[in-house]
Amino acid sequence: MSLLIGNTPTAANIESYAEIVRDRSVLRKMAQAGTQIAENAYNPQGRKTTDLLNDAEQVIFDIAEKGEQSGFVGINTILEDALARMEMLAEQNKVITGLSTGFDDLDKITSGLQRSDLIIIAARPSMGKTSFAMNLAEHAALNAKLPVGIFSMEMSSEQLGMRLISSLGKIDLRKVRTGNLEETGWGQTVEAVSQLTDSYLFIDETPALTPTELRSRARRLARDKGKLGLIVVDYLQLMRIPNTRENRTNEVSEIARALKALAKELDVPVIALSQLNRSLEQRADKRPIMSDLRDSGEIEQLADRPLKPLPYHL
């Protein structure tokens, strides 16, 4: 009897016991995931290898995430955190509470790009969406010294590199594209390249990414380089959802939801570029409104901050 009493668990060690239970649960889920991954590999049912790899990575990431998630949090804890954040901001006395854009007037309106926000930059073709987004990415990488991930599904990484050199070196983009630079221009190019080489800018030029692929690559970048400062997606309508039966509007809405979820998961502002409908150009007033977003669906509801560069001549 004394031996039985001595070996009986007590409430004093409840936290240790709970940790053991959690660990065993994670191990069981890992074993189940491994079995499912092996079954998919042996019987792919016509699916692409890249899709199977992305799904396998997603399953493992989900197990890790669920182990870290705490579920419901009491309002008292939430209010304590909110008040602590407010007090810290009051002490700092800063107008910009997020990531500075590098544009003073825009920072005054937005207080900077806020963590977990999905920011939509929408305009018709050749209105400067990519250039504007690259300016924001450049500022985050060079001034805030934060890792920035750029998913360029429209332009090649070489084209974006030339745009960065043109912007940072203050050189006419046409001269950069042709290499028709005078001695001063080459000096500016060398200086721009030197600054960019030391920055944490990373470009993925893979076309037609799926939300799962983009999420996987963003997670991998965050794991390898540390907390990200900004993610840029150029552009929303070039992404795809494989084997979907939804219409294009619903498909784009699902993509936008995935980007919003990514922003919240990685606690980073995500900028997604978007096209506007052609019908905008038929109106007398060409200033864009939210319903002008192409395949808009839920984009206007999901966007925390829509930015719309105006036409040069209204």
Backbone hydrogen bonds, N-H to C=O, Kabsch-Sander energy under -0.5 kcal/mol:
donor,donor_aa,acceptor,acceptor_aa,energy
5,I,1,M,-2.5
6,G,2,S,-2.0
7,N,3,L,-1.4
8,T,5,I,-0.9
13,N,10,T,-1.5
14,I,11,A,-1.7
17,Y,13,N,-2.2
18,A,14,I,-2.6
19,E,15,E,-2.1
20,I,16,S,-1.9
21,V,17,Y,-2.3
22,R,18,A,-2.4
23,D,19,E,-2.5
24,R,20,I,-2.4
25,S,21,V,-2.1
26,V,22,R,-2.4
27,L,23,D,-2.3
28,R,24,R,-2.2
29,K,25,S,-2.2
30,M,26,V,-2.4
31,A,27,L,-2.2
32,Q,28,R,-2.4
33,A,29,K,-2.6
34,G,30,M,-2.6
35,T,31,A,-2.0
36,Q,32,Q,-2.3
37,I,33,A,-2.8
38,A,34,G,-2.2
39,E,35,T,-2.3
40,N,36,Q,-2.3
41,A,37,I,-2.0
42,Y,38,A,-2.3
43,N,39,E,-2.1
47,R,44,P,-1.6
52,L,48,K,-2.0
53,L,49,T,-2.5
54,N,50,T,-2.4
55,D,51,D,-2.4
56,A,52,L,-2.4
57,E,53,L,-2.5
58,Q,54,N,-2.4
59,V,55,D,-2.4
60,I,56,A,-1.9
61,F,57,E,-2.6
62,D,58,Q,-2.6
63,I,59,V,-1.8
64,A,60,I,-2.0
65,E,61,F,-2.7
66,K,62,D,-2.6
67,G,63,I,-1.4
68,E,64,A,-0.8
68,E,65,E,-1.0
69,Q,65,E,-1.9
78,I,74,G,-1.9
79,L,75,I,-2.8
80,E,76,N,-2.1
81,D,77,T,-2.2
82,A,78,I,-2.5
83,L,79,L,-2.8
84,A,80,E,-2.3
85,R,81,D,-2.2
86,M,82,A,-2.4
87,E,83,L,-2.7
88,M,84,A,-2.1
89,L,85,R,-2.3
90,A,86,M,-2.3
91,E,87,E,-2.2
92,Q,88,M,-2.0
93,N,89,L,-1.8
94,K,89,L,-0.8
97,T,95,V,-0.7
97,T,111,S,-1.6
98,G,111,S,-2.1
99,L,113,L,-2.8
100,S,98,G,-0.6
104,D,102,G,-0.6
107,D,103,F,-2.6
108,K,104,D,-1.9
109,I,105,D,-1.3
110,T,106,L,-2.6
111,S,107,D,-2.6
113,L,99,L,-3.1
114,Q,112,G,-0.6
117,D,114,Q,-1.6
119,I,117,D,-0.6
119,I,270,V,-3.1
120,I,118,L,-0.5
120,I,305,R,-1.2
121,I,119,I,-0.5
121,I,272,A,-1.9
122,A,120,I,-0.6
122,A,307,L,-2.6
123,A,274,S,-1.6
127,M,124,R,-1.1
132,F,128,G,-2.5
133,A,129,K,-2.6
134,M,130,T,-2.6
135,N,131,S,-1.9
136,L,132,F,-1.8
137,A,133,A,-2.4
138,E,134,M,-2.9
139,H,135,N,-2.1
140,A,136,L,-2.1
141,A,137,A,-2.3
142,L,138,E,-2.7
143,N,139,H,-2.3
144,A,139,H,-1.3
146,L,140,A,-1.7
148,V,200,Y,-2.8
149,G,230,L,-2.2
150,I,148,V,-0.5
150,I,202,F,-3.0
151,F,149,G,-0.5
151,F,232,V,-3.3
152,S,150,I,-0.8
152,S,204,D,-2.3
153,M,151,F,-0.8
153,M,234,D,-2.9
154,E,234,D,-0.9
160,L,156,S,-2.0
161,G,157,S,-2.3
162,M,158,E,-2.1
163,R,159,Q,-2.0
164,L,160,L,-2.4
165,I,161,G,-2.2
166,S,162,M,-2.6
167,S,163,R,-2.6
168,L,164,L,-2.9
169,G,165,I,-2.5
170,K,166,S,-0.7
171,I,166,S,-2.0
175,K,172,D,-0.6
176,V,172,D,-1.8
177,R,173,L,-2.5
178,T,174,R,-1.5
179,G,175,K,-1.6
180,N,175,K,-0.8
181,L,179,G,-2.0
186,W,182,E,-2.2
187,G,183,E,-1.9
188,Q,184,T,-2.2
189,T,185,G,-2.0
190,V,186,W,-2.4
191,E,187,G,-2.0
192,A,188,Q,-2.4
193,V,189,T,-2.8
194,S,190,V,-2.1
195,Q,191,E,-1.9
196,L,192,A,-2.4
197,T,193,V,-2.3
198,D,194,S,-0.9
199,S,196,L,-1.4
202,F,148,V,-2.4
204,D,150,I,-3.1
205,E,203,I,-0.5
214,L,210,T,-2.7
215,R,211,P,-2.5
216,S,212,T,-2.3
217,R,213,E,-2.3
218,A,214,L,-2.5
219,R,215,R,-2.4
220,R,216,S,-2.1
221,L,217,R,-2.2
222,A,218,A,-2.3
223,R,219,R,-2.4
224,D,220,R,-2.3
225,K,221,L,-2.9
226,G,222,A,-1.5
229,G,147,P,-3.2
230,L,147,P,-1.1
231,I,269,P,-1.8
232,V,149,G,-2.7
233,V,271,I,-3.1
234,D,151,F,-3.0
234,D,232,V,-0.5
236,L,273,L,-3.4
238,L,235,Y,-1.7
239,M,236,L,-1.6
240,R,209,L,-1.9
244,T,241,I,-1.1
251,E,247,N,-2.3
252,V,248,R,-2.7
253,S,249,T,-2.0
254,E,250,N,-2.1
255,I,251,E,-2.0
256,A,252,V,-2.5
257,R,253,S,-2.2
258,A,254,E,-2.0
259,L,255,I,-2.0
260,K,256,A,-2.2
261,A,257,R,-2.3
262,L,258,A,-2.0
263,A,259,L,-2.3
264,K,260,K,-1.9
265,E,261,A,-2.6
266,L,262,L,-2.7
267,D,263,A,-0.7
268,V,263,A,-1.8
270,V,117,D,-2.8
271,I,231,I,-3.4
271,I,269,P,-0.5
272,A,119,I,-2.9
272,A,270,V,-0.6
273,L,233,V,-2.9
274,S,121,I,-2.5
276,L,123,A,-0.6
277,N,292,D,-3.5
280,L,277,N,-1.4
281,E,278,R,-1.8
282,Q,279,S,-1.4
283,R,280,L,-1.3
286,K,284,A,-0.9
292,D,289,I,-2.2
293,L,290,M,-1.7
294,R,275,Q,-2.3
296,S,293,L,-1.3
299,I,296,S,-2.8
301,Q,298,E,-0.6
302,L,298,E,-2.4
303,A,299,I,-2.3
304,D,118,L,-2.2
305,R,118,L,-1.4
307,L,120,I,-3.8
